[in-house]
Amino acid sequence: MWFYIIGFFALTAIIFMYFVRAYHRDSESQNAPLPFIVLNPYFGFGFRSGLTPKEFLEPSGRIDELLHPHGNGSWLDIKANVLGFWSRHPFPYAPEKDELVIGIVGGSVAQWHSLQSGALLEHILSKELDRKVTILTFAMGGMKQPQQGQIVSYLFQTGQKLDLILNIDGFNEIVFNVRNKARDLDSTWPSIHMLGLVNTLVNSTVLNQNMLRTFLEIARCRRISNTVISLKKRRHLAPIRPVLIWLERRLIIHESNLRQLLENNQSGSEKKLIAFPKPFQSEPESEPVQQWGRSSLFLNGLTSSLAKQYIHIRQPHFSWGHKAMTDKEVALMNIGAEAASLASKYQSGLDLKAKELVAKGVNFVDATHIFDAVTETVYCDSAGHLNQRGNDILARFIATQIAPLLAKP
């Protein structure tokens, strides 16, 4: 008995000392960690050029959830291109004669869908249309309208050949617009959720070295926290799980204190290099829905004027549709309850706006019910992202909607 008790405390001490040394070693490093997200002069933000999905996902341990149940992860080593997007094909892309090119825009659901099931969608469409079909990814987590409109406008002005724009969205346009408004920021601007820390980094780098050091300390704290979270999942470390939980809580408190310090020391907006404007005008509660509709009409008009095709897919989510949720999905829904409640609140408004879009000639398709008859787990996290099974189902559904639009007359 004493042997096990001594062994437990000895192992606990070793783990604790490992993290203490790792923390101080990281703190003393002269090399500042490279950010995942960087500023983009046209779209607000993008991934750092060269960053891979594997680098991005590994610290949070999300890879297995996304790949479930049969994904091969061949996309994990794709490097972000010069525009800051993960795409299986280069940019700019020069298509072959008679090749069809589809550009996907939207937020993280569109991004992961393109990476995980883009090859399947290409295969189905190429076979159906008897032509080579290539999908280029211009979607990224945290993006929302009108960023999709900005991106597509830019792409056409660069001369990139695109035969069809596939816009998969609906969730970010609600949640991030509402959160911007809650921070007294104009809802049409990029999400403060994504730009907040990058904005702080740019301002503090030039204006306040103490703020920069605090920012880097937060980054170090987050990396060690992610390591602790990863260790908690390992069964052979179950005996020291209470210690890991204690350590995780201490790191969360420390990070929270650092973030508060950062916020307290920020200068006024007139001294910042990058400032977010207050709302341009008084926004009604329905503004997120109205913005969603206006942006889709803009994309439809832009593509039509260039004799291109546009299709708008409303993404599936926990809060929409009538899927019988598995126990795992119910647990995930509970974690993401705040965002899910916002999505539910605006559902009827989105439904009405969708009917307006169809009446005005937009190729709009509601994908919120595609999992109604599915009994397996298709959602992989509290944000409503899809696992491999869910993305494959979505790809097959989208293929049936796109093929008629691209079929030769």
C-alpha positions in Angstrom: 0.0 0.0 0.0 2.7 2.4 1.0 4.5 1.6 -2.2 1.6 2.8 -4.3 1.2 6.0 -2.3 4.9 6.9 -2.5 4.8 6.1 -6.2 1.8 8.3 -6.8 3.3 11.3 -5.1 6.7 10.7 -6.8 5.0 10.6 -10.3 3.0 13.7 -9.4 6.1 15.6 -8.4 7.8 14.6 -11.7 4.9 15.8 -13.8 4.7 19.0 -11.8 8.4 19.7 -12.2 8.2 18.9 -15.9 5.6 21.7 -16.4 7.4 24.1 -14.2 10.7 23.6 -16.1 8.8 23.7 -19.4 7.2 27.0 -18.4 10.4 28.7 -17.4 12.4 27.2 -20.3 9.8 28.7 -22.7 9.8 32.0 -20.8 13.5 32.3 -21.2 13.5 31.5 -24.9 14.6 34.4 -27.2 12.4 33.2 -30.0 8.9 34.6 -29.9 6.2 32.0 -31.0 4.9 32.6 -34.4 1.2 33.4 -34.5 -1.4 31.1 -36.2 -3.5 34.1 -37.3 -2.1 37.1 -39.1 -3.6 40.3 -40.5 -4.7 40.4 -44.1 -5.1 43.8 -45.8 -8.2 42.8 -47.7 -10.0 40.1 -45.7 -9.2 41.1 -42.1 -7.2 38.0 -41.2 -5.8 34.7 -42.5 -3.6 31.9 -41.5 0.2 32.5 -41.3 1.6 31.4 -44.7 3.1 28.0 -44.4 1.0 26.9 -41.3 -0.5 23.4 -41.6 -3.8 22.1 -40.2 -1.7 19.7 -38.2 0.2 22.5 -36.4 -3.0 24.3 -35.8 -5.0 21.3 -34.4 -2.4 19.3 -32.5 -2.2 21.5 -29.4 -6.0 21.2 -28.8 -6.1 17.5 -29.6 -8.9 17.9 -32.2 -7.5 15.8 -35.0 -9.1 12.5 -33.9 -12.5 14.1 -33.5 -12.4 15.6 -37.0 -11.2 12.3 -38.6 -13.8 10.1 -36.9 -14.7 7.5 -38.0 -12.7 6.8 -41.1 -10.8 9.9 -42.3 -7.2 9.4 -43.5 -5.9 12.9 -42.6 -4.1 13.4 -45.9 -5.0 17.1 -45.7 -3.2 17.7 -42.4 0.1 18.7 -44.0 -1.3 21.2 -46.5 0.4 24.6 -46.0 -1.5 27.9 -45.9 -1.1 29.8 -49.2 -0.1 33.4 -49.7 -3.7 34.5 -49.0 -3.8 32.6 -45.7 -6.1 29.8 -46.8 -5.7 26.0 -46.6 -6.3 24.7 -50.1 -5.4 21.4 -51.7 -4.6 23.3 -54.9 -2.2 26.3 -55.4 -3.2 29.9 -55.7 -3.3 31.3 -58.3 -4.6 28.2 -60.0 -4.3 27.8 -63.8 -7.0 25.3 -64.9 -6.7 23.0 -67.9 -8.9 23.5 -71.0 -12.6 22.6 -70.3 -11.8 22.2 -66.5 -14.4 23.5 -64.1 -13.2 25.4 -61.0 -15.3 25.9 -57.8 -14.4 28.3 -55.1 -15.6 27.6 -51.6 -16.1 30.5 -49.2 -17.5 30.7 -45.7 -16.3 30.0 -42.1 -14.8 27.0 -40.4 -17.6 24.6 -41.4 -16.8 25.4 -45.0 -13.1 25.3 -44.4 -13.1 21.8 -42.8 -15.6 20.5 -45.3 -13.4 21.6 -48.2 -10.3 20.0 -46.6 -11.9 16.8 -45.4 -14.4 16.1 -48.2 -13.4 18.3 -51.0 -11.7 15.4 -52.9 -14.9 13.4 -52.6 -17.0 16.3 -54.0 -14.5 16.7 -56.8 -14.7 13.0 -57.6 -18.6 12.9 -57.6 -18.9 16.0 -59.8 -16.2 15.0 -62.2 -17.9 11.7 -62.7 -21.4 13.2 -63.0 -20.3 16.0 -65.4 -17.7 14.0 -67.3 -15.3 16.9 -66.9 -12.4 17.6 -64.5 -13.6 19.5 -61.5 -11.3 21.3 -59.1 -12.2 22.9 -55.7 -10.2 25.9 -54.4 -10.7 26.8 -50.7 -11.2 30.4 -49.7 -12.9 29.7 -46.4 -11.5 30.1 -42.9 -12.7 29.7 -39.4 -14.2 32.9 -37.9 -15.0 34.5 -41.2 -18.5 35.8 -41.8 -20.3 38.0 -44.3 -19.4 40.5 -45.8 -15.9 38.8 -45.8 -17.1 36.2 -48.3 -18.1 39.1 -50.6 -14.8 40.8 -50.2 -12.9 37.6 -51.0 -14.8 36.7 -54.1 -14.6 40.3 -55.4 -10.8 40.2 -54.9 -10.4 36.8 -56.6 -12.2 37.8 -59.7 -10.2 41.0 -59.9 -7.0 39.0 -59.7 -8.1 37.1 -62.8 -8.6 33.8 -61.0 -10.9 31.5 -63.1 -13.9 30.4 -61.1 -16.9 28.8 -62.7 -19.0 28.6 -59.5 -18.9 30.1 -56.0 -20.1 27.8 -53.3 -20.9 29.7 -50.1 -21.5 27.6 -47.0 -22.5 29.8 -44.1 -25.3 30.9 -41.7 -23.9 30.3 -38.2 -21.0 32.8 -37.9 -23.2 35.5 -39.5 -25.4 35.3 -36.4 -23.1 34.5 -33.5 -20.1 36.7 -34.4 -22.3 39.7 -35.5 -24.1 39.6 -32.2 -20.8 39.3 -30.3 -19.4 42.3 -32.2 -22.4 44.3 -31.2 -22.0 43.3 -27.6 -18.5 44.8 -27.7 -19.9 48.0 -29.2 -18.2 47.2 -32.6 -19.9 47.5 -35.9 -21.3 44.1 -36.9 -20.1 44.3 -40.5 -16.4 44.3 -39.4 -14.5 41.1 -39.1 -15.1 39.1 -35.9 -13.5 40.4 -32.7 -13.3 36.8 -31.8 -10.5 36.3 -34.4 -9.0 39.8 -34.6 -8.8 40.7 -30.9 -5.5 39.2 -30.0 -3.9 40.0 -33.4 -5.0 43.5 -33.0 -3.5 43.7 -29.6 -0.3 42.2 -30.8 0.2 44.7 -33.6 -0.6 47.6 -31.3 1.5 46.5 -28.4 4.5 45.5 -30.6 5.0 49.1 -31.5 3.4 51.0 -28.7 4.1 49.1 -25.5 6.7 46.4 -24.9 5.2 45.4 -21.6 2.0 44.6 -23.4 3.9 42.5 -25.9 5.6 40.5 -23.1 2.2 39.9 -21.6 0.8 38.7 -24.9 3.7 36.2 -25.3 3.1 35.0 -21.7 -0.5 34.3 -22.6 0.7 32.3 -25.6 3.1 30.3 -23.5 0.4 29.6 -20.9 -2.0 28.4 -23.6 0.5 26.0 -25.1 1.2 24.4 -21.7 -2.6 24.3 -20.9 -3.1 22.4 -24.2 -0.4 19.9 -23.2 -2.1 19.3 -19.9 -5.5 18.8 -21.7 -3.8 16.3 -24.0 -2.3 14.4 -21.0 -5.7 14.2 -19.3 -7.0 12.0 -22.2 -4.3 9.3 -21.7 -5.6 6.4 -19.8 -2.3 5.3 -18.3 -2.1 8.7 -16.5 -5.4 8.3 -14.8 -3.8 8.0 -11.3 -2.6 11.6 -11.6 -5.6 13.0 -13.3 -6.6 15.1 -10.2 -3.2 16.7 -10.3 -3.6 17.5 -14.0 -7.0 19.0 -13.3 -5.6 21.2 -10.5 -2.7 22.3 -12.8 -5.2 23.1 -15.6 -7.3 25.2 -13.3 -4.2 27.1 -12.1 -3.2 27.8 -15.7 -6.7 29.0 -16.6 -6.7 31.4 -13.7 -3.2 32.6 -14.6 -4.2 33.2 -18.2 -7.4 35.0 -17.2 -5.3 37.3 -15.0 -2.9 38.0 -17.8 -5.8 38.8 -20.2 -7.3 41.2 -17.7 -3.9 42.9 -17.3 -3.7 43.2 -21.1 -7.1 44.8 -21.3 -6.5 47.2 -18.5 -3.3 48.5 -20.1 -4.6 49.0 -23.6 -4.5 52.6 -24.7 -7.4 54.5 -26.1 -8.5 53.8 -29.7 -7.0 57.1 -30.9 -3.5 55.8 -30.1 -3.9 52.4 -31.7 -2.5 51.4 -35.1 -5.6 49.3 -35.7 -9.0 50.4 -34.3 -12.4 48.9 -34.6 -15.2 51.4 -35.2 -18.3 51.7 -33.1 -21.5 50.8 -35.0 -22.0 53.1 -38.0 -25.7 53.5 -37.2 -28.2 52.1 -34.8 -28.6 48.4 -35.6 -32.0 46.6 -35.2 -32.0 43.2 -33.6 -32.6 41.6 -37.0 -29.4 43.2 -38.5 -27.4 39.9 -38.5 -30.1 38.3 -40.7 -30.4 41.3 -42.9 -26.6 41.4 -43.4 -26.6 37.7 -44.3 -29.3 38.3 -46.9 -27.6 41.5 -48.4 -24.3 39.7 -48.8 -25.8 36.7 -50.5 -27.6 39.0 -53.0 -24.3 40.8 -53.6 -22.5 37.6 -54.4 -25.4 36.5 -56.6 -25.3 39.7 -58.5 -21.5 39.8 -58.9 -21.3 36.2 -60.2 -24.3 36.8 -62.6 -22.7 39.9 -64.0 -19.6 37.8 -64.9 -21.7 34.9 -66.3 -20.7 32.7 -63.4 -22.7 30.5 -61.1 -23.4 31.0 -57.4 -25.0 28.7 -54.9 -25.7 29.5 -51.2 -25.8 26.6 -48.8 -27.1 27.2 -45.3 -24.9 25.0 -43.1 -26.2 22.3 -40.8 -25.9 22.9 -37.0 -27.0 21.5 -33.7 -29.6 24.1 -33.3 -31.3 23.6 -36.7 -32.9 20.5 -38.1 -34.4 17.5 -36.3 -31.5 15.1 -35.9 -31.8 12.6 -33.0 -28.6 13.5 -31.1 -26.3 10.9 -29.7 -25.1 11.1 -26.1 -21.8 12.6 -27.3 -23.6 15.2 -29.4 -25.9 16.2 -26.5 -22.8 16.7 -24.3 -21.2 18.9 -27.0 -24.4 20.9 -27.3 -24.4 21.6 -23.6 -20.9 23.0 -23.8 -21.8 25.2 -26.7 -25.1 26.2 -25.3 -24.6 30.0 -25.5 -23.9 30.1 -29.2 -26.5 27.5 -29.9 -29.1 29.6 -28.2 -28.3 32.5 -30.4 -28.6 30.3 -33.5 -32.0 29.1 -32.3 -33.2 32.6 -31.6 -32.5 33.8 -35.1 -33.7 30.6 -36.9 -37.1 31.9 -37.9 -35.5 35.1 -39.3 -33.1 33.1 -41.4 -35.9 30.9 -42.7 -37.9 34.0 -43.9 -34.8 35.6 -45.4 -34.0 32.3 -47.2 -37.4 32.4 -48.9 -36.7 36.0 -50.0 -33.4 35.0 -51.5 -35.1 32.3 -53.5 -37.8 34.7 -54.7 -35.1 37.0 -55.9 -33.4 34.4 -58.0 -30.6 33.1 -55.6 -29.7 29.4 -55.9 -30.3 28.9 -52.2 -30.3 25.5 -50.5 -31.1 24.7 -46.9 -28.8 21.9 -45.6 -30.0 22.1 -42.0 -32.1 18.9 -42.3 -29.6 16.6 -44.1 -28.9 14.7 -40.8 -32.5 14.2 -39.7 -32.5 10.5 -40.5 -28.8 9.9 -39.4 -28.4 8.1 -36.1 -24.6 8.2 -35.9 -22.5 11.0 -34.4 -21.7 13.6 -37.1 -20.9 16.7 -34.9 -17.4 16.6 -33.4 -17.2 19.6 -31.1 -19.2 22.2 -29.2 -19.0 24.7 -32.2 -21.0 22.3 -34.4 -18.1 21.3 -36.7 -18.6 18.0 -38.6 -16.5 14.8 -38.4 -15.5 12.9 -41.5 -18.9 11.1 -41.7 -20.8 14.3 -41.5 -18.7 16.0 -44.1 -19.0 13.1 -46.5 -22.8 13.2 -46.2 -22.7 17.0 -46.8 -20.5 16.6 -49.8 -22.9 14.1 -51.4 -25.8 16.4 -50.8 -24.0 19.4 -52.2 -23.0 17.5 -55.3 -26.7 16.9 -56.1 -27.3 20.6 -55.9 -24.3 21.8 -57.9 -24.3 19.2 -60.8 -27.4 20.7 -62.5 -25.9 24.2 -62.4 -22.6 23.2 -64.1 -24.1 20.6 -66.6 -23.6 21.6 -70.2 -26.8 22.8 -71.8 
